[in-house]
């Protein structure tokens, strides 16, 4: 778990902080196997009484094809803001 204090954002001149993320990543599902850690970038901006979070994360997983039941690797990647 990543814990960030709002006081840390207040110390920045633009009230913004960026973090590189590289954490262990697991999915509780028998048909999905994680192959590597989740990695990406998280940016937090303090604006008045709330925090705006933006980022991009990715990780590789091994999935099972429903049609042929063979395993295959897929890149999971998502952006949020």
C-alpha positions as CSV (number, residue, x, y, z in Angstrom):
1,X,0.0,0.0,0.0
2,X,1.2,3.5,-0.8
3,X,0.5,6.1,1.8
4,X,1.1,9.8,1.1
5,X,0.6,12.7,3.5
6,X,-1.2,15.8,2.2
7,X,1.4,17.8,4.1
8,X,4.0,16.4,1.7
9,X,2.0,18.0,-1.2
10,X,1.8,21.3,0.7
11,X,5.6,21.5,0.9
12,X,5.9,21.5,-2.9
13,X,5.8,24.9,-4.5
14,X,3.2,23.8,-7.0
15,X,1.4,21.4,-4.6
16,X,2.2,18.5,-7.0
17,X,4.2,15.3,-6.4
18,X,5.1,12.5,-8.8
19,X,5.9,8.9,-7.8
20,X,7.4,6.0,-9.8
21,X,5.5,2.8,-8.8
22,X,7.0,-0.7,-8.9
23,X,5.0,-2.9,-6.6
24,X,4.2,-6.6,-6.3
25,X,0.9,-7.3,-8.1
26,X,-1.4,-10.3,-7.7
27,X,-4.9,-11.0,-8.8
28,X,-7.1,-13.4,-6.9
29,X,-8.3,-15.4,-9.8
30,X,-7.5,-19.0,-10.9
31,X,-7.5,-18.1,-14.6
32,X,-5.1,-15.1,-14.3
33,X,-1.5,-15.4,-13.3
34,X,0.6,-12.2,-12.8
35,X,4.0,-12.4,-14.5
36,X,5.6,-9.2,-13.2
37,X,5.2,-6.3,-10.8
38,X,2.9,-3.4,-11.6
39,X,4.8,-0.4,-12.7
40,X,4.0,3.1,-13.7
41,X,3.8,6.7,-12.6
42,X,1.4,8.4,-10.2
43,X,1.0,12.2,-10.0
44,X,-0.9,13.9,-7.2
45,X,-2.0,17.5,-7.2
46,X,-3.5,19.3,-4.2
47,X,-6.3,21.7,-5.2
48,X,-8.2,23.5,-2.5
49,X,-9.8,20.7,-0.4
50,X,-9.2,17.8,-2.7
51,X,-6.5,15.8,-4.4
52,X,-6.4,15.1,-8.2
53,X,-4.7,11.8,-9.1
54,X,-3.5,10.9,-12.6
55,X,-1.3,8.1,-13.7
56,X,-0.4,5.2,-16.0
57,X,0.2,1.7,-14.9
58,X,1.1,-1.6,-16.6
59,X,1.8,-5.2,-15.9
60,X,1.9,-8.5,-17.8
61,X,-0.5,-11.4,-17.0
62,X,-1.0,-14.9,-18.3
63,X,-4.6,-15.7,-19.2
64,X,-6.4,-18.8,-20.4
65,X,-8.1,-18.7,-23.8
66,X,-11.8,-19.7,-23.4
67,X,-11.8,-21.2,-26.9
68,X,-8.7,-23.4,-27.0
69,X,-7.7,-23.4,-23.3
70,X,-4.1,-22.5,-24.1
71,X,-2.3,-19.9,-22.0
72,X,-1.3,-16.6,-23.5
73,X,0.4,-13.4,-22.2
74,X,-1.3,-10.1,-22.3
75,X,-0.2,-6.6,-21.3
76,X,-2.6,-4.8,-18.9
77,X,-2.2,-1.1,-19.2
78,X,-4.4,1.7,-18.0
79,X,-4.5,5.4,-17.6
80,X,-6.6,7.3,-15.1
81,X,-7.3,10.9,-14.2
